[in-house]
């Protein structure tokens, strides 16, 4: 019997990607998809991957809790999850929150599998990491014990990361021929990475004219001089068993990660003296930065192999 999943806030970009992934999953089916704007419309009219008869509904927290779904995904803006979490109470239904609302709550599992899989203890409440935060942590983690100070991270995202509510940051006309800096100190993902890596991180986000994909360039000061082979060897060893993380020689391009479910880390450069390292990571903010990671967490929580229904790049899939 298939496991059922409901989505609250399914109109957004991440909700649409998750619908597509669930539609291709052999063991999952959609129980409901809730969207105030699309209430009553057929899901298949908005998502080519979904073939069923399900229609969007507009569910409040009590109505959501009344559904007998195996898992519920909250794909809501920051600050909106709490009423749904409270309505679910001690229910055995798995709750997966895509917002930042529970990323600092240690009673929730923080679901970045490649780094924190060992902390999994059959939790029923899962907080999905942020997109920038995923790229930063994957880029920093293999070298963090050698650091001499806070990593400095320069991030550039496609405008899909700004969501569907109209703003300067997702207006293609205002972004045309432009790079827009914002939240240059105190961004929630800066605090998130500092919290989970256990060290201060400096982050400067920007949004660019492309639709999807993140480039994260990270500057790292090291305690002692290192060689390039030693550094790249650390990254290759750390991610050798992770099919969704690819360590490459050249600096990865954001245009090549769009539509890909993994993360690429490369472009390793050491300054003279060997104590300053620069690393580049790219992810698709809607996939590994959101929907793909959500499915990794759902798979684990619902008893499937973590990569079920997640396409893996052929070069990493081979032994």
C-alpha positions as CSV (number, residue, x, y, z in Angstrom):
1,X,0.0,0.0,0.0
2,X,1.3,3.4,-0.9
3,X,2.0,6.1,1.8
4,X,0.0,9.3,1.5
5,X,1.5,12.8,1.6
6,X,-0.3,16.1,1.8
7,X,1.1,19.5,0.9
8,X,0.1,22.8,2.4
9,X,1.2,25.8,0.3
10,X,1.4,23.9,-2.9
11,X,1.2,26.9,-5.3
12,X,4.8,27.9,-4.8
13,X,7.8,26.8,-6.9
14,X,9.0,24.3,-4.3
15,X,5.5,22.8,-3.9
16,X,5.3,22.3,-7.6
17,X,8.6,20.5,-7.7
18,X,7.6,18.3,-4.8
19,X,4.3,17.4,-6.6
20,X,6.4,16.3,-9.6
21,X,8.7,14.2,-7.5
22,X,5.9,12.5,-5.6
23,X,4.1,11.8,-8.9
24,X,7.1,9.8,-10.0
25,X,7.5,7.9,-6.7
26,X,6.5,4.2,-6.7
27,X,5.5,4.2,-3.0
28,X,3.9,7.6,-2.5
29,X,0.6,9.3,-3.4
30,X,-0.8,12.7,-2.8
31,X,-3.5,12.8,-0.2
32,X,-4.2,16.6,-0.7
33,X,-2.6,19.7,-2.0
34,X,-3.7,23.0,-0.4
35,X,-3.5,26.4,-2.0
36,X,-5.7,29.4,-1.4
37,X,-5.1,30.8,-4.8
38,X,-5.7,27.6,-6.7
39,X,-8.6,26.3,-4.6
40,X,-10.9,24.0,-6.7
41,X,-8.6,23.8,-9.7
42,X,-7.2,20.5,-11.0
43,X,-3.6,19.7,-10.0
44,X,-3.0,18.2,-13.4
45,X,-3.8,21.5,-15.1
46,X,-0.9,23.1,-13.3
47,X,1.6,20.2,-13.2
48,X,2.3,18.1,-16.2
49,X,3.9,15.3,-14.1
50,X,0.7,14.6,-12.1
51,X,-1.9,12.5,-13.9
52,X,-4.6,12.0,-11.2
53,X,-8.0,13.7,-10.5
54,X,-6.9,15.6,-7.4
55,X,-7.9,19.2,-7.0
56,X,-6.4,21.9,-5.0
57,X,-8.2,22.7,-1.7
58,X,-7.8,25.5,0.8
59,X,-7.3,23.8,4.2
60,X,-7.0,25.5,7.5
61,X,-4.9,23.9,10.3
62,X,-7.9,22.0,11.8
63,X,-8.9,20.6,8.5
64,X,-5.3,19.5,7.8
65,X,-5.1,17.7,11.1
66,X,-8.4,15.9,10.3
67,X,-6.8,14.3,7.2
68,X,-5.4,10.8,7.7
69,X,-2.2,11.4,5.8
70,X,1.1,9.6,6.6
71,X,3.0,12.8,6.1
72,X,2.3,16.5,5.7
73,X,4.7,18.9,4.1
74,X,4.4,22.6,5.1
75,X,5.5,24.6,2.1
76,X,4.6,28.0,3.7
77,X,6.4,31.3,4.1
78,X,8.4,31.9,7.2
79,X,6.3,32.5,10.3
80,X,3.2,30.6,9.1
81,X,3.8,27.0,10.2
82,X,3.0,27.2,13.9
83,X,-0.8,26.9,13.6
84,X,-0.5,23.7,11.6
85,X,2.1,22.2,13.9
86,X,-0.1,23.0,16.9
87,X,-3.2,21.5,15.3
88,X,-1.3,18.3,14.6
89,X,-0.4,18.1,18.3
90,X,1.1,14.7,19.1
91,X,-0.2,13.0,16.0
92,X,1.9,10.2,14.5
93,X,1.7,12.0,11.1
94,X,5.1,13.0,9.9
95,X,5.5,16.8,9.7
96,X,8.1,18.2,7.3
97,X,8.5,22.0,7.5
98,X,10.2,23.8,4.5
99,X,10.3,27.2,6.2
100,X,12.9,28.5,8.7
101,X,10.4,28.2,11.6
102,X,11.8,25.1,13.3
103,X,15.4,25.0,12.1
104,X,16.6,26.3,15.4
105,X,14.4,24.0,17.5
106,X,16.5,21.0,18.6
107,X,13.4,18.9,19.2
108,X,13.0,18.8,15.4
109,X,15.4,16.8,13.2
110,X,17.4,19.1,11.0
111,X,17.3,17.3,7.7
112,X,20.5,17.7,5.8
113,X,21.2,14.0,5.3
114,X,24.7,14.2,4.0
115,X,25.9,15.9,7.2
116,X,23.4,14.9,9.9
117,X,22.2,11.5,8.9
118,X,23.7,9.9,12.0
119,X,21.4,12.1,14.2
120,X,18.3,10.5,12.7
121,X,16.2,8.7,15.4
122,X,12.9,8.1,13.8
123,X,11.7,11.6,14.4
124,X,8.2,12.6,13.3
125,X,9.0,16.3,13.1
126,X,11.6,17.3,10.4
127,X,12.9,20.8,9.5
128,X,14.1,21.1,5.9
129,X,17.3,23.2,5.6
130,X,17.4,26.4,3.6
131,X,18.8,26.5,0.1
132,X,21.7,28.8,0.7
133,X,22.3,27.1,4.0
134,X,22.6,23.7,2.3
135,X,25.2,25.0,-0.2
136,X,27.2,26.7,2.6
137,X,27.3,23.7,4.9
138,X,28.2,21.2,2.2
139,X,31.0,23.6,1.1
140,X,32.4,24.2,4.7
141,X,31.9,20.9,6.6
142,X,34.8,18.9,5.3
143,X,37.3,21.6,6.3
144,X,35.7,23.1,9.3
145,X,38.1,21.6,11.9
146,X,41.0,23.4,10.1
147,X,39.5,26.8,10.1
148,X,41.2,29.8,11.7
149,X,38.2,32.2,11.5
150,X,34.6,32.6,10.2
151,X,34.0,31.5,6.6
152,X,32.9,34.3,4.3
153,X,30.3,33.2,1.8
154,X,29.2,35.1,-1.3
155,X,26.0,33.6,-2.6
156,X,24.0,34.3,-5.8
157,X,20.6,32.8,-6.3
158,X,18.2,32.6,-9.2
159,X,15.0,34.7,-8.6
160,X,12.9,31.6,-8.0
161,X,14.4,31.7,-4.5
162,X,12.4,34.9,-3.8
163,X,9.1,32.9,-4.1
164,X,6.0,33.8,-6.1
165,X,4.8,36.9,-4.2
166,X,5.8,39.8,-6.4
167,X,8.8,41.8,-5.2
168,X,11.9,43.5,-6.6
169,X,13.8,40.3,-6.0
170,X,11.7,38.2,-8.4
171,X,10.9,40.9,-11.0
172,X,12.7,39.9,-14.2
173,X,12.6,43.4,-15.5
174,X,14.3,44.9,-12.5
175,X,16.8,42.0,-12.4
176,X,17.7,42.3,-16.1
177,X,21.4,43.1,-16.5
178,X,21.5,43.4,-12.7
179,X,22.8,41.7,-9.6
180,X,20.8,42.6,-6.5
181,X,22.4,42.4,-3.0
182,X,20.1,42.1,0.0
183,X,20.1,41.1,3.7
184,X,23.9,41.5,3.8
185,X,24.1,40.9,7.6
186,X,21.9,38.7,9.8
187,X,20.3,36.7,7.0
188,X,18.4,33.7,8.5
189,X,20.6,31.3,6.6
190,X,23.7,32.9,8.1
191,X,22.3,32.2,11.5
192,X,21.1,28.7,10.5
193,X,24.6,27.7,9.3
194,X,26.3,29.2,12.3
195,X,23.9,27.2,14.6
196,X,24.3,23.8,12.9
197,X,28.0,23.9,12.1
198,X,28.8,25.3,15.5
199,X,30.9,28.2,14.2
200,X,30.3,31.8,13.1
201,X,29.6,32.3,9.4
202,X,29.5,35.5,7.3
203,X,27.1,35.5,4.4
204,X,26.2,38.0,1.7
205,X,23.3,37.0,-0.5
206,X,22.5,38.3,-4.0
207,X,19.8,37.6,-6.5
208,X,20.5,37.4,-10.3
209,X,18.4,37.3,-13.5
210,X,18.5,33.6,-13.9
211,X,15.4,31.6,-12.7
212,X,17.0,28.8,-10.7
213,X,20.3,27.7,-9.2
214,X,22.7,28.9,-6.5
215,X,26.4,29.7,-6.8
216,X,28.1,29.8,-3.4
217,X,31.7,31.1,-3.3
218,X,33.3,30.5,0.1
219,X,36.5,32.1,1.5
220,X,38.2,30.0,4.2
221,X,41.2,30.9,6.4
222,X,43.1,27.9,7.6
223,X,45.1,27.4,10.8
224,X,48.0,25.8,9.1
225,X,49.3,25.8,5.5
226,X,47.7,23.1,3.3
227,X,48.3,21.6,-0.1
228,X,45.7,21.4,-2.8
229,X,45.8,17.6,-3.0
230,X,45.3,17.4,0.8
231,X,42.3,19.8,0.6
232,X,40.6,18.1,-2.4
233,X,41.3,14.7,-0.8
234,X,39.3,15.8,2.3
235,X,36.3,16.7,0.2
236,X,36.5,13.6,-2.0
237,X,36.8,11.3,1.0
238,X,34.0,13.1,2.9
239,X,31.5,12.8,0.0
240,X,32.7,9.6,-1.6
241,X,29.6,7.7,-0.4
242,X,27.1,10.6,-1.2
243,X,25.5,10.1,-4.6
244,X,24.0,13.6,-4.6
245,X,27.3,15.4,-3.9
246,X,29.9,15.6,-6.7
247,X,33.4,16.9,-6.1
248,X,34.8,18.3,-9.3
249,X,38.1,20.0,-10.3
250,X,36.9,23.1,-12.0
251,X,34.6,25.7,-10.5
252,X,31.1,24.5,-11.1
253,X,28.7,26.5,-13.2
254,X,25.2,27.4,-12.1
255,X,23.8,26.8,-15.6
256,X,24.9,23.2,-15.3
257,X,23.2,22.5,-12.0
258,X,19.8,23.8,-13.0
259,X,17.4,20.9,-12.9
260,X,20.0,18.6,-11.2
261,X,19.1,17.0,-7.9
262,X,22.6,17.2,-6.4
263,X,25.4,19.6,-5.4
264,X,28.7,20.2,-7.1
265,X,31.7,21.4,-5.2
266,X,34.9,22.4,-6.9
267,X,37.1,25.3,-8.1
268,X,39.5,24.7,-5.1
269,X,42.1,27.5,-5.0
270,X,44.8,28.0,-2.4
271,X,46.4,31.4,-2.1
272,X,50.3,31.6,-1.8
273,X,51.3,30.3,1.6
274,X,48.5,27.7,1.7
275,X,46.4,29.2,4.5
276,X,43.6,30.8,2.4
277,X,41.2,28.4,0.5
278,X,38.4,29.3,-1.8
279,X,35.7,26.7,-2.7
280,X,32.7,27.0,-5.0
281,X,29.4,25.1,-4.5
282,X,26.4,25.0,-6.8
283,X,22.9,23.6,-6.2
284,X,19.5,24.0,-7.7
285,X,17.7,26.0,-5.0
286,X,14.3,24.4,-5.8
287,X,15.7,20.8,-5.8
288,X,18.6,19.9,-3.5
289,X,18.0,23.2,-1.9
290,X,14.3,22.3,-1.2
291,X,12.1,19.7,-2.9
292,X,14.8,17.0,-3.4
293,X,16.0,17.3,0.1
294,X,12.4,17.1,1.3
295,X,12.0,13.9,-0.5
296,X,15.2,12.5,0.9
297,X,13.8,13.2,4.4
298,X,10.3,11.9,3.5
299,X,11.8,8.7,2.1
300,X,13.8,8.0,5.3
301,X,10.8,8.9,7.6
302,X,8.4,6.7,5.6
303,X,10.7,3.7,5.4
304,X,12.0,4.0,1.8
305,X,15.5,4.1,0.5
306,X,16.6,7.7,0.9
307,X,17.1,8.1,-2.9
308,X,13.9,6.5,-4.1
309,X,12.5,8.5,-7.0
310,X,15.4,11.0,-7.0
311,X,17.4,10.9,-10.2
312,X,21.1,10.6,-9.6
313,X,23.6,11.9,-12.2
314,X,25.0,9.0,-14.1
315,X,28.6,9.6,-13.4
316,X,28.0,9.4,-9.6
317,X,25.6,6.4,-9.9
318,X,28.3,4.2,-11.4
319,X,30.6,2.3,-9.0
